[in-house]
Structure formats: structure tokens, C-alpha cells
């Protein structure tokens, strides 16, 4: 485990006001649960007035059951920041979509540029996909993925397009596709699935978190963020203190201020306990007299 590196604002020098955490591979264990330890700590922080924000590639339907099961309230940043969901009022606050003409151009262009691609789309309510993409969908999704003809992908606005290659890894496919797309029109990233996720331009976890903090009047240095995959990196770069779990992607491990224990070892809870203890120690220390 690596504690905050030299040059990072010391924990406790600014009050912790918001904790932003990814779910899969970060806060969630491999069985999709949050440990009693982590749950109790999040409840304690919420009771103390600290904002807890779940930030995930999942759509709202994939976050709501978790938030309800573990009594996490407030706003959730879903679909990599494309959807802001109010967990208390059970409603979408903001949704940024790809328009049908953008989707048609994207799918046709990529299909003509790179062989052996298959496509799917997230609407916010369900996933539709080509038959070739179906094995890479989340099979426990509710409702289950629906197989459609390719043209059905651009019949309405959608949250994001997913694309899989038969032989390229997500990293290698990203390296091929990223230079082909205008970043002002399309945002591209990847997380734990065997596919890339393409949303409307300007969408990222970091952008959504920054906008939320502006709305809440919370400063950057009052935010700690946890993540594990490349789609978390914009959020980790923006936060005042960025922390990766030990099982994180190598690119993430290289870019953060600190590394905690793995998701299976309650890495998020462990680091929050350390930060809380450090802050308490600073607050309880007597002031240094002049000349000491």
C-alpha cells in the first residue's frame, strides 16, 4: 500500500467534505457486495455531513439497488457521468445523450474503418445489441439485453454506444479508435468489460464530479476520490486526493496520489479510516507556540 506521495496536500489540511467512489472493482467486492465495515463507515461519514457520491459506468438501474441496500443517499453519477440520478427522489436530474445521427455516423464509420467490430447501446432503461455483441453484455441485467438489427441502434437518443473487437483487447482497441474520433463530439473510455464505451463529447466522471462540486460549493481540495479503471482517471485527476485500490489497472496505479488495499480487503474503508484518524490527530494537536 502506498500512502499520499510527496507534494500532495496532506490529509487534514483541508476538511474532507465529499467522497467520490467508483463501484465495480473499488467499493464493491467481487460478489457485488459492500462489506459491513465499509457500509458502517459510509453511514458514519454521511451522518457527519460528508457527501458520499457513487460514480459508476453503470446506468441508474444498476446503482439504485446498491444504494437502497446500503442506505446511501444523495446524487449518483451514472454511465460515466452522462446521467445524474437523485437517489432520494428516485429521478433523473440530468441526462446527456448521443443523437441518432451521431450514432449512425459513429457505427458506420467505425465498422468501415476497423474489421471485426460488434456494437451495443445503452438507453438508460435497457441494452440493445447486435447478436455478435450479446455474449459481452451483463447477463444479469434487468431487463435482459435485447438482440436487434444494427439499424435499430440509431432509432432514438441513447446514453452510450459499446463496441467489442473479436481479437483486440480494450486497451489496443482504444489505441486504434481514439485517434479516429473528434473528442468534442465523442468521449471514449473503457472499464472492466471487454468493450469500449462511447458517449457524447465532454462526458467523463471527472467533468460530472467537478460540476457537482461547483453546485454544492465544495472545493477541489475537499474531495477524495477512489477508482480502479481508466474510466475513473478523469475523476482521480480532478480530485484533491486520488486513491486507487491495489487491484487497479496499471495506468491508474501510476497516476494516483496513493494506493490502498484491494477492493476485497476493504481498501476504500481502510484509507478513509486512515484519513479520518489523521484529521482527528491534527485537530486535537495543541497549537505550536511562536519560536518553536
PEQUITA-V61071 format. One record per residue. N is the residue number from 0. PHI is phi in whole degrees, 0 to 359 (999 if undefined). D_LAST is the distance of its C-alpha to the last C-alpha in whole Angstrom. Layout:
n: [N;N]
phi: [PHI;PHI]
d_last: [D_LAST;D_LAST]
//
This chain:
n: [0;1;2;3;4;5;6;7;8;9;10;11;12;13;14;15;16;17;18;19;20;21;22;23;24;25;26;27;28;29;30;31;32;33;34;35;36;37;38;39;40;41;42;43;44;45;46;47;48;49;50;51;52;53;54;55;56;57;58;59;60;61;62;63;64;65;66;67;68;69;70;71;72;73;74;75;76;77;78;79;80;81;82;83;84;85;86;87;88;89;90;91;92;93;94;95;96;97;98;99;100;101;102;103;104;105;106;107;108;109;110;111;112;113;114;115;116;117;118;119;120;121;122;123;124;125;126;127;128;129;130;131;132;133;134;135;136;137;138;139;140;141;142;143;144;145;146;147;148;149;150;151;152;153;154;155;156;157;158;159;160;161;162;163;164;165;166;167;168;169;170;171;172;173;174;175;176;177;178;179;180;181;182;183;184;185;186;187;188;189;190;191;192;193;194;195;196;197;198;199;200;201;202;203;204;205;206;207;208;209;210;211;212;213;214;215;216;217;218;219;220;221;222;223;224;225;226;227;228;229;230;231;232;233;234;235;236;237;238;239;240;241;242;243;244;245;246;247;248;249;250;251;252;253;254;255;256;257;258;259;260;261;262;263;264;265;266;267;268;269;270;271;272;273;274;275;276;277;278;279;280;281;282;283;284;285;286;287;288;289;290;291]
phi: [999;245;279;310;283;300;97;279;303;298;304;100;287;235;293;282;242;212;246;251;224;293;261;297;81;237;280;279;279;296;272;71;251;252;296;301;298;295;297;297;291;298;296;297;293;300;296;276;94;277;281;253;238;277;233;213;285;295;285;308;297;269;258;306;299;292;299;291;296;246;56;259;243;91;257;242;262;253;51;61;101;287;233;253;238;271;289;284;265;54;208;281;271;210;216;245;240;273;279;308;292;294;292;300;300;300;294;295;296;293;295;280;270;227;286;68;262;230;228;216;216;255;267;102;246;197;249;244;206;292;301;294;274;309;299;261;282;286;286;269;296;227;286;292;302;245;281;223;287;304;298;290;290;240;265;200;298;223;289;201;255;247;222;237;247;294;229;275;289;301;298;290;293;302;298;279;275;307;292;276;251;283;293;283;252;230;255;231;203;206;227;271;279;270;200;265;241;240;240;294;303;86;270;197;298;295;297;292;294;299;295;296;294;299;297;271;60;250;282;304;281;257;241;243;233;238;199;216;233;305;290;270;294;295;293;293;294;281;297;298;226;251;226;253;283;297;272;292;300;307;297;287;301;281;249;261;283;208;238;254;292;289;297;289;257;60;301;295;298;301;290;296;296;294;294;295;295;294;296;296;295;294;293;271;287;291;296;277;289;302;90;275]
d_last: [34;31;28;27;27;24;24;25;23;21;23;21;20;23;25;28;31;34;35;38;40;43;46;48;46;43;43;46;47;51;53;51;50;46;45;44;41;40;42;40;37;39;40;37;35;38;38;34;35;34;37;39;41;44;45;48;51;53;55;54;57;55;52;53;54;51;49;51;51;48;47;45;46;45;46;47;47;50;52;49;48;52;52;50;51;50;50;50;53;55;56;55;53;53;55;55;59;61;64;67;68;64;65;69;67;65;67;70;68;66;69;71;68;67;69;69;67;67;66;65;63;61;62;60;62;64;64;67;68;70;72;70;67;68;66;63;63;61;64;62;62;63;66;66;67;70;72;73;75;72;74;72;69;69;71;68;64;62;58;58;61;60;62;62;64;66;64;61;58;56;53;57;58;55;55;59;59;55;57;60;58;57;54;54;57;56;53;53;51;52;50;52;55;58;58;56;56;57;56;56;54;50;50;47;45;42;44;45;41;40;42;42;38;39;42;39;36;34;32;32;28;29;32;32;36;37;40;43;45;46;47;43;41;42;40;37;37;36;34;30;30;33;34;37;39;40;43;43;45;44;43;41;39;38;37;34;31;31;34;35;37;41;43;45;41;40;37;37;36;34;32;31;30;28;26;27;25;22;22;22;19;17;19;18;14;12;10;7;6;6;4;0]
//
